Amino acid sequence: MIGARIGDSSQDTPELVEVNIAADGSTSDVSCEERGVEEPCVGMEFESEDAAKKFYDEYARHAGFKMRIDQCRRSEVDKKIISRRLSCNKEGYYTKSKNQFGHIRKQQTSSRQGCNAMMLVRVNKFGKWVVTKFEKDHTHPLVLSTCLSVNEGDCKERRIQGLTAELKHQDGLIKFYREHLCMLLGEIEQQTEVLSTKIQVAVNNVREIETKEQKQLKHINFFVSRNKKM
C-alpha cells in the first residue's frame, strides 16, 4: 500500500477502486480487487513527495486521465519544497504569450479544458507528506489509456465507450460554437441593415439640402440679373 490514512491502525485490505467509463463520460466507483488502486482522500500519508507523485500517477492511469506535476511551495528558511499540487493534465486554460518583440506567438494545440481535478500534499511536522485537499470530479470525459481489465473484451468495450463519449463531447462543443457563431452573424447582419438605413437617410438628407441650395442659388441669380437690366 503506497498511501495510508492518518489514525487508521487497521491492517485490513484497503478498499480498491474500479472506474467504469459510461457512454456519457461519467464515472462510477466499484470495489474491485483486480484494480489494486486506492482512491486518494484527505489525510492519506506518504513517505516522500515522489511516493505521492507515483501514487497519484497510478491512480490517474487507472481512472482514465494523465497527471500534471503542478505548482509547489518552498520553505522560506531552506527553500525546500513543502507542498505540491498534482493536477489533471487538462487543468487550466491556454493563454496567449508574446515573444521578446511583443508579437503574439502562434497558438499551439492545447489539451487544457479548465479541469479542477487535483490532489494537494503538504509536509507535516513529522516529515510525512499528507493529502490536504482532493478534487475528484473532472470537466471532461475520462478515457482509459491502457488495458487494465482481466477480460480483454471488456477493456476494448470501455475504450470504445470512452472514445465515443469524447466524440460526443467534441460534437457538443462544435454545436455550441456553431449556434453562437450563427447568433453573432445574425446580429452583425441586423446591425449592417440598420447602419445601411441610417447611411441612406443621411445621403437623402444631403441631397435634399443640395437641391434646396441650388434652387435658392437660381433665385438669387435671377434677381441679380433682373436688377442689372433695370
C-alpha positions, 0 to 999 in steps of 0.5 A, a space after each residue: 500500500 503506497 498511501 495510508 490514512 492518518 489514525 487508521 491502525 487497521 491492517 485490513 485490505 484497503 478498499 480498491 477502486 474500479 472506474 467504469 467509463 459510461 457512454 456519457 463520460 461519467 464515472 462510477 466507483 466499484 470495489 474491485 480487487 483486480 484494480 489494486 488502486 486506492 482512491 486518494 482522500 484527505 489525510 492519506 500519508 506518504 513517505 516522500 513527495 515522489 511516493 505521492 507523485 507515483 501514487 497519484 500517477 497510478 491512480 490517474 492511469 487507472 481512472 482514465 486521465 494523465 497527471 500534471 506535476 503542478 505548482 509547489 511551495 518552498 520553505 522560506 528558511 531552506 527553500 525546500 519544497 513543502 507542498 505540491 499540487 498534482 493536477 489533471 493534465 487538462 487543468 487550466 486554460 491556454 493563454 496567449 504569450 508574446 515573444 521578446 518583440 511583443 508579437 503574439 506567438 502562434 497558438 499551439 494545440 492545447 489539451 487544457 479544458 479548465 479541469 479542477 481535478 487535483 490532489 494537494 500534499 503538504 509536509 507535516 511536522 513529522 516529515 510525512 507528506 499528507 493529502 490536504 485537499 482532493 478534487 475528484 470530479 473532472 470537466 471532461 470525459 475520462 478515457 482509459 489509456 491502457 488495458 487494465 481489465 482481466 477480460 480483454 473484451 471488456 477493456 476494448 468495450 470501455 475504450 470504445 465507450 470512452 472514445 465515443 463519449 469524447 466524440 460526443 463531447 467534441 460534437 457538443 462543443 462544435 454545436 455550441 460554437 456553431 449556434 453562437 457563431 450563427 447568433 453573432 452573424 445574425 446580429 452583425 447582419 441586423 446591425 449592417 441593415 440598420 447602419 445601411 438605413 441610417 447611411 441612406 437617410 443621411 445621403 437623402 438628407 444631403 441631397 435634399 439640402 443640395 437641391 434646396 441650395 441650388 434652387 435658392 442659388 437660381 433665385 438669387 441669380 435671377 434677381 441679380 440679373 433682373 436688377 442689372 437690366 433695370 
